């Protein structure tokens, strides 16, 4: 127990990068293993939901912009 180290928590930037690369489906094994030790499941779920919401909203805005320009 004396030799155990608690894993360092990931920064918000590391969390955002992990979620972004996961959306693209591109992850290195070393980065994935590092993320597993540093990221908490709740953090990943919340960041994934926020990322998905931003992605959907940006698509909706893009479609509205394109449709308004075509009319």
N, CA, C and O atoms as a printed pandas DataFrame, in Angstrom:
     atom_number atom_name residue_name chain_id  residue_number  x_coord  y_coord  z_coord
0              1         N          UNK        A               1    0.803   -1.185    0.000
1              2        CA          UNK        A               1    0.000    0.000    0.000
2              3         C          UNK        A               1    0.851    1.257    0.000
3              4         O          UNK        A               1    0.462    2.271   -0.580
4              5         N          UNK        A               2    2.018    1.201    0.650
5              6        CA          UNK        A               2    2.851    2.389    0.714
6              7         C          UNK        A               2    3.426    2.729   -0.648
7              8         O          UNK        A               2    3.671    3.901   -0.935
8              9         N          UNK        A               3    3.649    1.720   -1.504
9             10        CA          UNK        A               3    4.229    1.955   -2.811
10            11         C          UNK        A               3    3.211    2.301   -3.887
11            12         O          UNK        A               3    3.588    2.655   -5.005
12            13         N          UNK        A               4    1.920    2.203   -3.561
13            14        CA          UNK        A               4    0.894    2.479   -4.567
14            15         C          UNK        A               4    0.786    3.969   -4.831
15            16         O          UNK        A               4    0.890    4.793   -3.923
16            17         N          UNK        A               5    0.576    4.289   -6.086
17            18        CA          UNK        A               5    0.364    5.680   -6.461
18            19         C          UNK        A               5   -1.038    5.810   -7.022
19            20         O          UNK        A               5   -1.503    4.955   -7.776
20            21         N          UNK        A               6   -1.701    6.880   -6.647
21            22        CA          UNK        A               6   -3.016    7.114   -7.228
22            23         C          UNK        A               6   -2.814    7.691   -8.620
23            24         O          UNK        A               6   -1.971    8.569   -8.806
24            25         N          UNK        A               7   -3.577    7.211   -9.607
25            26        CA          UNK        A               7   -3.400    7.721  -10.965
26            27         C          UNK        A               7   -3.761    9.198  -11.054
27            28         O          UNK        A               7   -4.717    9.666  -10.436
28            29         N          UNK        A               8   -2.973    9.911  -11.838
29            30        CA          UNK        A               8   -3.208   11.337  -12.035
30            31         C          UNK        A               8   -4.494   11.525  -12.831
31            32         O          UNK        A               8   -4.736   10.818  -13.810
32            33         N          UNK        A               9   -5.303   12.468  -12.413
33            34        CA          UNK        A               9   -6.561   12.740  -13.109
34            35         C          UNK        A               9   -6.273   13.509  -14.396
35            36         O          UNK        A               9   -5.355   14.328  -14.453
36            37         N          UNK        A              10   -7.064   13.235  -15.415
37            38        CA          UNK        A              10   -6.869   13.874  -16.717
38            39         C          UNK        A              10   -7.383   15.311  -16.693
39            40         O          UNK        A              10   -8.321   15.640  -15.967
40            41         N          UNK        A              11   -6.758   16.146  -17.489
41            42        CA          UNK        A              11   -7.205   17.530  -17.615
42            43         C          UNK        A              11   -8.410   17.588  -18.555
43            44         O          UNK        A              11   -8.651   16.644  -19.308
44            45         N          UNK        A              12   -9.170   18.687  -18.517
45            46        CA          UNK        A              12  -10.300   18.820  -19.446
46            47         C          UNK        A              12   -9.867   18.742  -20.913
47            48         O          UNK        A              12  -10.611   18.227  -21.748
48            49         N          UNK        A              13   -8.684   19.242  -21.228
49            50        CA          UNK        A              13   -8.193   19.169  -22.606
50            51         C          UNK        A              13   -7.921   17.717  -23.006
51            52         O          UNK        A              13   -8.251   17.311  -24.121
52            53         N          UNK        A              14   -7.330   16.941  -22.114
53            54        CA          UNK        A              14   -7.091   15.524  -22.401
54            55         C          UNK        A              14   -8.410   14.781  -22.589
55            56         O          UNK        A              14   -8.518   13.907  -23.449
56            57         N          UNK        A              15   -9.403   15.129  -21.791
57            58        CA          UNK        A              15  -10.718   14.507  -21.911
58            59         C          UNK        A              15  -11.347   14.846  -23.256
59            60         O          UNK        A              15  -11.891   13.970  -23.929
60            61         N          UNK        A              16  -11.273   16.118  -23.650
61            62        CA          UNK        A              16  -11.841   16.537  -24.936
62            63         C          UNK        A              16  -11.128   15.845  -26.096
63            64         O          UNK        A              16  -11.772   15.407  -27.049
64            65         N          UNK        A              17   -9.807   15.746  -26.019
65            66        CA          UNK        A              17   -9.053   15.067  -27.078
66            67         C          UNK        A              17   -9.427   13.596  -27.167
67            68         O          UNK        A              17   -9.574   13.060  -28.265
68            69         N          UNK        A              18   -9.581   12.942  -26.033
69            70        CA          UNK        A              18   -9.934   11.522  -26.025
70            71         C          UNK        A              18  -11.306   11.301  -26.654
71            72         O          UNK        A              18  -11.493   10.366  -27.434
72            73         N          UNK        A              19  -12.261   12.157  -26.315
73            74        CA          UNK        A              19  -13.610   12.017  -26.876
74            75         C          UNK        A              19  -13.595   12.335  -28.367
75            76         O          UNK        A              19  -14.237   11.635  -29.151
76            77         N          UNK        A              20  -12.873   13.378  -28.772
77            78        CA          UNK        A              20  -12.809   13.749  -30.186
78            79         C          UNK        A              20  -12.226   12.613  -31.020
79            80         O          UNK        A              20  -12.800   12.234  -32.041
80            81         N          UNK        A              21  -11.099   12.073  -30.592
81            82        CA          UNK        A              21  -10.481   10.984  -31.345
82            83         C          UNK        A              21  -11.351    9.730  -31.327
83            84         O          UNK        A              21  -11.343    8.954  -32.283
84            85         N          UNK        A              22  -12.092    9.532  -30.256
85            86        CA          UNK        A              22  -13.003    8.389  -30.204
86            87         C          UNK        A              22  -14.142    8.553  -31.198
87            88         O          UNK        A              22  -14.582    7.575  -31.804
88            89         N          UNK        A              23  -14.626    9.784  -31.371
89            90        CA          UNK        A              23  -15.665   10.036  -32.376
90            91         C          UNK        A              23  -15.149    9.683  -33.765
91            92         O          UNK        A              23  -15.891    9.148  -34.588
92            93         N          UNK        A              24  -13.889    9.979  -34.023
93            94        CA          UNK        A              24  -13.307    9.663  -35.327
94            95         C          UNK        A              24  -12.926    8.188  -35.447
95            96         O          UNK        A              24  -12.740    7.679  -36.552
96            97         N          UNK        A              25  -12.813    7.516  -34.325
97            98        CA          UNK        A              25  -12.443    6.101  -34.343
98            99         C          UNK        A              25  -10.957    5.872  -34.481
99           100         O          UNK        A              25  -10.526    4.791  -34.882
100          101         N          UNK        A              26  -10.168    6.883  -34.151
101          102        CA          UNK        A              26   -8.715    6.787  -34.279
102          103         C          UNK        A              26   -8.103    6.932  -32.885
103          104         O          UNK        A              26   -8.164    8.006  -32.288
104          105         N          UNK        A              27   -7.522    5.864  -32.375
105          106        CA          UNK        A              27   -6.859    5.910  -31.075
106          107         C          UNK        A              27   -5.626    5.030  -31.125
107          108         O          UNK        A              27   -5.662    3.933  -31.682
108          109         N          UNK        A              28   -4.557    5.500  -30.555
109          110        CA          UNK        A              28   -3.366    4.672  -30.387
110          111         C          UNK        A              28   -3.529    3.853  -29.124
111          112         O          UNK        A              28   -4.188    4.271  -28.172
112          113         N          UNK        A              29   -2.921    2.682  -29.130
113          114        CA          UNK        A              29   -3.041    1.799  -27.965
114          115         C          UNK        A              29   -2.471    2.469  -26.711
115          116         O          UNK        A              29   -3.073    2.384  -25.641
116          117         N          UNK        A              30   -1.335    3.125  -26.830
117          118        CA          UNK        A              30   -0.719    3.770  -25.666
118          119         C          UNK        A              30   -1.611    4.882  -25.129
119          120         O          UNK        A              30   -1.752    5.033  -23.915
120          121         N          UNK        A              31   -2.213    5.661  -26.025
121          122        CA          UNK        A              31   -3.101    6.740  -25.592
122          123         C          UNK        A              31   -4.348    6.164  -24.928
123          124         O          UNK        A              31   -4.835    6.696  -23.931
124          125         N          UNK        A              32   -4.852    5.078  -25.490
125          126        CA          UNK        A              32   -6.037    4.440  -24.903
126          127         C          UNK        A              32   -5.732    3.926  -23.502
127          128         O          UNK        A              32   -6.523    4.126  -22.580
128          129         N          UNK        A              33   -4.602    3.273  -23.339
129          130        CA          UNK        A              33   -4.229    2.745  -22.025
130          131         C          UNK        A              33   -4.016    3.874  -21.022
131          132         O          UNK        A              33   -4.359    3.735  -19.848
132          133         N          UNK        A              34   -3.460    4.974  -21.474
133          134        CA          UNK        A              34   -3.283    6.131  -20.603
134          135         C          UNK        A              34   -4.637    6.707  -20.195
135          136         O          UNK        A              34   -4.839    7.079  -19.038
136          137         N          UNK        A              35   -5.565    6.779  -21.158
137          138        CA          UNK        A              35   -6.895    7.309  -20.866
138          139         C          UNK        A              35   -7.644    6.432  -19.873
139          140         O          UNK        A              35   -8.359    6.936  -19.007
140          141         N          UNK        A              36   -7.478    5.126  -19.999
141          142        CA          UNK        A              36   -8.173    4.203  -19.102
142          143         C          UNK        A              36   -7.748    4.437  -17.659
143          144         O          UNK        A              36   -8.564    4.326  -16.744
144          145         N          UNK        A              37   -6.485    4.757  -17.455
145          146        CA          UNK        A              37   -6.008    4.962  -16.087
146          147         C          UNK        A              37   -6.350    6.348  -15.551
147          148         O          UNK        A              37   -6.439    6.529  -14.336
148          149         N          UNK        A              38   -6.545    7.336  -16.435
149          150        CA          UNK        A              38   -6.744    8.707  -15.977
150          151         C          UNK        A              38   -8.192    9.184  -16.021
151          152         O          UNK        A              38   -8.584   10.021  -15.207
152          153         N          UNK        A              39   -8.987    8.676  -16.943
153          154        CA          UNK        A              39  -10.351    9.171  -17.111
154          155         C          UNK        A              39  -11.339    8.339  -16.307
155          156         O          UNK        A              39  -11.220    7.117  -16.213
156          157         N          UNK        A              40  -12.305    9.020  -15.737
157          158        CA          UNK        A              40  -13.375    8.340  -15.018
158          159         C          UNK        A              40  -14.537    8.125  -15.982
159          160         O          UNK        A              40  -14.777    8.967  -16.847
160          161         N          UNK        A              41  -15.259    7.022  -15.853
161          162        CA          UNK        A              41  -16.372    6.746  -16.773
162          163         C          UNK        A              41  -17.407    7.872  -16.829
163          164         O          UNK        A              41  -17.921    8.184  -17.904
164          165         N          UNK        A              42  -17.714    8.476  -15.693
165          166        CA          UNK        A              42  -18.699    9.568  -15.681
166          167         C          UNK        A              42  -18.205   10.748  -16.520
167          168         O          UNK        A              42  -18.989   11.377  -17.232
168          169         N          UNK        A              43  -16.910   11.047  -16.436
169          170        CA          UNK        A              43  -16.343   12.134  -17.237
170          171         C          UNK        A              43  -16.494   11.849  -18.723
171          172         O          UNK        A              43  -16.864   12.732  -19.496
172          173         N          UNK        A              44  -16.209   10.625  -19.117
173          174        CA          UNK        A              44  -16.267   10.252  -20.530
174          175         C          UNK        A              44  -17.705   10.309  -21.033
175          176         O          UNK        A              44  -17.953   10.785  -22.141
176          177         N          UNK        A              45  -18.650    9.832  -20.235
177          178        CA          UNK        A              45  -20.056    9.847  -20.642
178          179         C          UNK        A              45  -20.550   11.275  -20.817
179          180         O          UNK        A              45  -21.186   11.593  -21.822
180          181         N          UNK        A              46  -20.265   12.129  -19.856
181          182        CA          UNK        A              46  -20.715   13.524  -19.943
182          183         C          UNK        A              46  -20.057   14.226  -21.126
183          184         O          UNK        A              46  -20.731   14.933  -21.875
184          185         N          UNK        A              47  -18.764   14.041  -21.302
185          186        CA          UNK        A              47  -18.066   14.673  -22.426
186          187         C          UNK        A              47  -18.584   14.139  -23.755
187          188         O          UNK        A              47  -18.694   14.894  -24.721
188          189         N          UNK        A              48  -18.902   12.855  -23.818
189          190        CA          UNK        A              48  -19.459   12.274  -25.038
190          191         C          UNK        A              48  -20.817   12.856  -25.368
191          192         O          UNK        A              48  -21.098   13.149  -26.530
192          193         N          UNK        A              49  -21.662   13.026  -24.369
193          194        CA          UNK        A              49  -22.982   13.623  -24.593
194          195         C          UNK        A              49  -22.866   15.078  -25.042
195          196         O          UNK        A              49  -23.578   15.515  -25.945
196          197         N          UNK        A              50  -21.970   15.817  -24.408
197          198        CA          UNK        A              50  -21.758   17.212  -24.810
198          199         C          UNK        A              50  -21.203   17.273  -26.230
199          200         O          UNK        A              50  -21.649   18.091  -27.035
200          201         N          UNK        A              51  -20.245   16.422  -26.540
201          202        CA          UNK        A              51  -19.680   16.388  -27.890
202          203         C          UNK        A              51  -20.716   16.021  -28.934
203          204         O          UNK        A              51  -20.748   16.614  -30.012
204          205         N          UNK        A              52  -21.566   15.045  -28.624
205          206        CA          UNK        A              52  -22.621   14.647  -29.560
206          207         C          UNK        A              52  -23.628   15.774  -29.760
207          208         O          UNK        A              52  -24.080   16.009  -30.881
208          209         N          UNK        A              53  -23.980   16.469  -28.686
209          210        CA          UNK        A              53  -24.920   17.587  -28.796
210          211         C          UNK        A              53  -24.334   18.707  -29.653
211          212         O          UNK        A              53  -25.038   19.281  -30.485
212          213         N          UNK        A              54  -23.075   19.018  -29.462
213          214        CA          UNK        A              54  -22.424   20.053  -30.273
214          215         C          UNK        A              54  -22.388   19.633  -31.734
215          216         O          UNK        A              54  -22.629   20.453  -32.620
216          217         N          UNK        A              55  -22.091   18.367  -31.993
217          218        CA          UNK        A              55  -22.049   17.860  -33.365
218          219         C          UNK        A              55  -23.422   17.961  -34.030
219          220         O          UNK        A              55  -23.527   18.430  -35.163
220          221         N          UNK        A              56  -24.464   17.529  -33.341
221          222        CA          UNK        A              56  -25.820   17.575  -33.906
222          223         C          UNK        A              56  -26.256   19.016  -34.131
223          224         O          UNK        A              56  -26.814   19.330  -35.182
224          225         N          UNK        A              57  -26.014   19.894  -33.170
225          226        CA          UNK        A              57  -26.393   21.300  -33.331
226          227         C          UNK        A              57  -25.646   21.953  -34.489
227          228         O          UNK        A              57  -26.222   22.757  -35.223
228          229         N          UNK        A              58  -24.384   21.620  -34.656
229          230        CA          UNK        A              58  -23.636   22.201  -35.777
230          231         C          UNK        A              58  -24.178   21.697  -37.110
231          232         O          UNK        A              58  -24.220   22.454  -38.079
232          233         N          UNK        A              59  -24.593   20.432  -37.178
233          234        CA          UNK        A              59  -25.203   19.918  -38.408
234          235         C          UNK        A              59  -26.534   20.600  -38.695
235          236         O          UNK        A              59  -26.818   20.946  -39.841
236          237         N          UNK        A              60  -27.350   20.796  -37.668
237          238        CA          UNK        A              60  -28.640   21.475  -37.845
238          239         C          UNK        A              60  -28.418   22.895  -38.341
239          240         O          UNK        A              60  -29.101   23.338  -39.264
240          241         N          UNK        A              61  -27.481   23.611  -37.748
241          242        CA          UNK        A              61  -27.194   24.979  -38.184
242          243         C          UNK        A              61  -26.660   25.009  -39.610
243          244         O          UNK        A              61  -27.015   25.899  -40.382
244          245         N          UNK        A              62  -25.826   24.065  -39.963
245          246        CA          UNK        A              62  -25.295   23.996  -41.319
246          247         C          UNK        A              62  -26.407   23.751  -42.327
247          248         O          UNK        A              62  -26.446   24.399  -43.373
248          249         N          UNK        A              63  -27.305   22.830  -42.029
249          250        CA          UNK        A              63  -28.420   22.542  -42.938
250          251         C          UNK        A              63  -29.336   23.752  -43.058
251          252         O          UNK        A              63  -29.772   24.082  -44.160
252          253         N          UNK        A              64  -29.636   24.419  -41.947
253          254        CA          UNK        A              64  -30.479   25.622  -42.005
254          255         C          UNK        A              64  -29.820   26.696  -42.862
255          256         O          UNK        A              64  -30.494   27.367  -43.643
256          257         N          UNK        A              65  -28.520   26.861  -42.724
257          258        CA          UNK        A              65  -27.801   27.857  -43.513
258          259         C          UNK        A              65  -27.867   27.519  -44.996
259          260         O          UNK        A              65  -28.123   28.397  -45.821
260          261         N          UNK        A              66  -27.640   26.268  -45.339
261          262        CA          UNK        A              66  -27.658   25.851  -46.746
262          263         C          UNK        A              66  -29.052   25.995  -47.335
263          264         O          UNK        A              66  -29.197   26.463  -48.464
264          265         N          UNK        A              67  -30.075   25.604  -46.594
265          266        CA          UNK        A              67  -31.452   25.696  -47.088
266          267         C          UNK        A              67  -31.862   27.151  -47.254
267          268         O          UNK        A              67  -32.549   27.486  -48.219
268          269         N          UNK        A              68  -31.461   28.018  -46.343
269          270        CA          UNK        A              68  -31.838   29.431  -46.456
270          271         C          UNK        A              68  -31.145   30.098  -47.645
271          272         O          UNK        A              68  -31.706   31.014  -48.248
272          273         N          UNK        A              69  -29.953   29.659  -47.985
273          274        CA          UNK        A              69  -29.231   30.225  -49.135
274          275         C          UNK        A              69  -29.825   29.735  -50.452
275          276         O          UNK        A              69  -29.740   30.435  -51.461
276          277         N          UNK        A              70  -30.424   28.546  -50.459
277          278        CA          UNK        A              70  -30.983   27.971  -51.683
278          279         C          UNK        A              70  -32.327   28.596  -52.029
279          280         O          UNK        A              70  -32.733   28.567  -53.191
280          281         N          UNK        A              71  -33.020   29.154  -51.061
281          282        CA          UNK        A              71  -34.360   29.710  -51.310
282          283         C          UNK        A              71  -34.329   31.076  -51.924
283          284         O          UNK        A              71  -35.380   31.659  -52.185
